[in-house]
Amino acid sequence: MIHKDVLVIGAGPSGLSAAIEAGKAGADTLLVDLNLKAGGQLFKQIHKFFGSSAHHSGTRGYEIGSLLLKQARDAGVEIWLQSTVIGIFPGGKVGIERGLDNGEKDLVTLKAKTIIIATGASENAIRFKGWTTPGVMGAGAAQTMVNVNHVRPGENIVMIGSGNVGLIVSYQLMQAGCNVVALLEAAPKVGGYSVHAAKIRRAGVPIYTSRTIIEALAGEDGSVCGCVTAAVDDHFQPVPGTEETLKCDVITLATGMKPTMDLVKLAGCALKFHGPLGGYVPIHDERLETSVKGVFVAGDSTGVEEANTALDEGKIAGISAAEELGYISHEDADAMRSEIWSRLDSLRLGPFGERRMKEKKAMMEEYSETVKVPAAFQ
Amino acid sequence: MSEALADDMLVCRCEEVTVGDIKKAIRDGARDVVGVKRRTRAGMGLCQGRTCEKLVQQIISKELGVPASETGTSSVRPPVRPVTFGELAKGDVEDD
């Protein structure tokens, strides 16, 4: 069996920054990711990021990914790609299907003194008549197709949801040569930043608010050939008589995300429901430690937010894991964390950020009331 | 989202479970995601509920008039991703 100080699961922004901090502090750190490349969703982001210089503002997402990957290697982090954690077992043993250079897979078991779970989030589906028709897909899937695999998902796209994902992916689909027929938003106003919305409006894409999809239409070949939309009332229910049909061959859903929870559940971490964070989430304290001693979480897997908050949460988790193992003193770790927390608080301003900040604070209060002290692995 | 959902609409596409199947499971006594899963197999397929869990939560919430926070979440067992028997069989089994 392989032994490690720190195992980081997931090499997105939070996992990478966690591994960098743990590695820099001197911990023997392994970073595992099931994809071909490290960087998680960063490698799909071809736009420049906002925020402060601490969060790489002005840099394109995939460049941030490359930068972090280099920093992780420099920090001595061992990285296994195409490697999937298939389970966390009693006593904290971890089963990993390890991808080998020759393309084969090998099953290994590993015991790490601390585990950082940074498994991100997955896209929400919504139900409407015909939602399982080929051609209906997550906006993230469409983004992977154009930005990573350089394949257009189709020619004529209808985007559902006007959060930043819906707005940015619409624009990127247009850059890839697709025609975005329309963007539908059930709420009365656009969800994402107006700078992103203005960009696609200027390009002539209509954004319909208070309107949603009620049916995907299938053509002779069984795949999407159009959709029926309808205006919605104050309770998001379709208003009869307002139906309109749009022609399209792809319907992309940008309707929110939920944390990927399988490994935190297997590890036995206490969960709580926090709607604004995406549903059930593992609760954590200010050190990002879960209810299980030595198991930390970071990024979207403990509440769906942005790449920059994930970067900072990853740092905190990496510092805390290194502190747990004695590589960083408690005083130093506290000082490092408080600097990052104050930055996180300033990131979590604005209408969306504040709601999440409130949920995060409530979650940490729940932790101190219900968990108090993390328990050893069962 | 429309409340007037046809009973034949698929919810769990992996196991081909419909809105009607889930409503029936609730009439039969299911009170949370695990209860629905045990009665219908919703969430037991290839994706292990990654797509349908939230949809099942929404149906339970509406049918029983409870908030989504009371609809529970699915239990998990390893392997959490598909793995071949061949790999499992040759896997390393040494103890500590």
Boltz contact constraints between the chains, C-beta under 6 A:
constraints:
  - contact:
      token1: [A, 1]
      token2: [B, 94]
      max_distance: 6.0
  - contact:
      token1: [A, 84]
      token2: [B, 81]
      max_distance: 6.0
  - contact:
      token1: [A, 86]
      token2: [B, 78]
      max_distance: 6.0
  - contact:
      token1: [A, 86]
      token2: [B, 79]
      max_distance: 6.0
  - contact:
      token1: [A, 86]
      token2: [B, 80]
      max_distance: 6.0
  - contact:
      token1: [A, 86]
      token2: [B, 81]
      max_distance: 6.0
  - contact:
      token1: [A, 86]
      token2: [B, 83]
      max_distance: 6.0
  - contact:
      token1: [A, 87]
      token2: [B, 78]
      max_distance: 6.0
  - contact:
      token1: [A, 87]
      token2: [B, 79]
      max_distance: 6.0
  - contact:
      token1: [A, 97]
      token2: [B, 83]
      max_distance: 6.0
  - contact:
      token1: [A, 105]
      token2: [B, 87]
      max_distance: 6.0
  - contact:
      token1: [A, 107]
      token2: [B, 87]
      max_distance: 6.0
  - contact:
      token1: [A, 107]
      token2: [B, 91]
      max_distance: 6.0
  - contact:
      token1: [A, 108]
      token2: [B, 92]
      max_distance: 6.0
  - contact:
      token1: [A, 109]
      token2: [B, 92]
      max_distance: 6.0
  - contact:
      token1: [A, 122]
      token2: [B, 50]
      max_distance: 6.0
  - contact:
      token1: [A, 124]
      token2: [B, 54]
      max_distance: 6.0
  - contact:
      token1: [A, 125]
      token2: [B, 51]
      max_distance: 6.0
  - contact:
      token1: [A, 126]
      token2: [B, 1]
      max_distance: 6.0
  - contact:
      token1: [A, 127]
      token2: [B, 55]
      max_distance: 6.0
  - contact:
      token1: [A, 132]
      token2: [B, 10]
      max_distance: 6.0
  - contact:
      token1: [A, 132]
      token2: [B, 13]
      max_distance: 6.0
  - contact:
      token1: [A, 214]
      token2: [B, 2]
      max_distance: 6.0
  - contact:
      token1: [A, 238]
      token2: [B, 2]
      max_distance: 6.0
  - contact:
      token1: [A, 262]
      token2: [B, 76]
      max_distance: 6.0
  - contact:
      token1: [A, 262]
      token2: [B, 80]
      max_distance: 6.0
  - contact:
      token1: [A, 265]
      token2: [B, 76]
      max_distance: 6.0
  - contact:
      token1: [A, 266]
      token2: [B, 76]
      max_distance: 6.0
  - contact:
      token1: [A, 273]
      token2: [B, 69]
      max_distance: 6.0
  - contact:
      token1: [A, 280]
      token2: [B, 73]
      max_distance: 6.0
